Amino acid sequence: MTAHRPPAEKPTTEQPPAYRQAGLRLTEHVFTVPLDHHRPDGEHIEVFAREVTAPGADSDGRPWLLYLEGGPGCAAPRPLDTQTAGGWLARAARDYRVLLMDQRGTGRSAPLNRQTLPLRGTARHQAEHLPFFRADSIVRDAEMIRRQLTGGRPWSVLGQSFGGFCAVTYLCLAPEGLREAFIVGGLPGLDSDAETVYRAAYPRMERKNVAYYARYPEDEERARSIARHLREHEVVLPGGLLLTAEAFQSLGILLGTIDGAARLHYLLEGAFLSGTRGPELSDADGGTDEARATSAISSSVTGTSSRSPLAGIRSASAAATTRTIALGTPS
């Protein structure tokens, strides 16, 4: 990886609006950065970030902590209430000025999706546009923002999942910009490739499948029934994509989480109902916390919104098998 220092000019920012939410003080920032950091005089895009601090007389004097979300493709978290703003964020906000940055291409930072990408023209032009949204560009955005917010002083970075990969890229490209780096669950291997990782994961995933069906034996037939239904019927997602049995398998990613087995079970137990066309996948979630949590996890995999067990199943349609832990193939 070749280091390339970002241009010296500072990004611009709008007058930041500020308000209180869930006991925290939130300040919104919008920065202008080059689309291509190698061509600082070319096209520019906006990067959005939300500053989070706990109220206090010394809040403006606290050091900065940049938070980089996972994905790739996920926006920074939005503090909603005392529950969602709790945990690490509330704790960190007591010691830091936390900056929740929407990485370029996500959230309010030049969103990149099926609606915006066609604006680039031909498939070739779209393909040429995508490399500007990699970790190296995210880091260079962060460096421009750091220089404006901190006056040039180093700041801390907290990277979650893909954000951890970005933090490692940060350490390679601009180590002088960091006073410390915290990496949560996203540390690239030094000498292993993807094939080696997946070959090691398959036996472990097989054991998790065996344990899951031993705990919930009735779910084996449920999973097979869902797979048969998807092979025999065309189930279209709200976004127009076709839900396939293989995409349904991607919900096996839940088995890699602490309480994922229970969440998957609650998802499968309410999968079917009798409609005007006979048995069909259900849209009803019964308002359960498990359904909402499962749907949220599923939607985070695909970038689509969901609000029910079926929506959770359906939203998994766009999940690539290379990014998920797959359930044993139902037949």
Stockholm file with secondary structure:
# STOCKHOLM 1.0

chainA/1-331         MTAHRPPAEKPTTEQPPAYRQAGLRLTEHVFTVPLDHHRPDGEHIEVFAREVTAPGADSDGRPWLLYLEGGPGCAAPRPLDTQTAGGWLARAARDYRVLLMDQRGTGRSAPLNRQTLPLRGTARHQAEHLPFFRADSIVRDAEMIRRQLTGGRPWSVLGQSFGGFCAVTYLCLAPEGLREAFIVGGLPGLDSDAETVYRAAYPRMERKNVAYYARYPEDEERARSIARHLREHEVVLPGGLLLTAEAFQSLGILLGTIDGAARLHYLLEGAFLSGTRGPELSDADGGTDEARATSAISSSVTGTSSRSPLAGIRSASAAATTRTIALGTPS
#=GR chainA/1-331 SS CCCCCCCSSCCCBCCCCEEEETTEEEEEEEEEEESSTTCTTSCEEEEEEEEEECCSTTGGGSCEEEEECCTTTCCCCCCCSTTTTCTHHHHHHHHSEEEEECCTTSTTSSCCSTTTGGGGCSHHHHHHHGGGGSHHHHHHHHHHHHHHHHTTCCEEEEEETHHHHHHHHHHHHCGGGEEEEEEESCCCCSSCCHHHHHHHHHHHHHHHHHHHHHHCTHHHHHHHHHHHHHHHSCEECTTSCEECHHHHHGGGGGGGSTTHHHHHHHHHHTSEEEETTEEEECCCCTTCHHHHHHHHHHHHHHTCCCCSHHHHHHHGGGCCGGGSCCCCCCC
#=GC SS_cons         CCCCCCCSSCCCBCCCCEEEETTEEEEEEEEEEESSTTCTTSCEEEEEEEEEECCSTTGGGSCEEEEECCTTTCCCCCCCSTTTTCTHHHHHHHHSEEEEECCTTSTTSSCCSTTTGGGGCSHHHHHHHGGGGSHHHHHHHHHHHHHHHHTTCCEEEEEETHHHHHHHHHHHHCGGGEEEEEEESCCCCSSCCHHHHHHHHHHHHHHHHHHHHHHCTHHHHHHHHHHHHHHHSCEECTTSCEECHHHHHGGGGGGGSTTHHHHHHHHHHTSEEEETTEEEECCCCTTCHHHHHHHHHHHHHHTCCCCSHHHHHHHGGGCCGGGSCCCCCCC
//
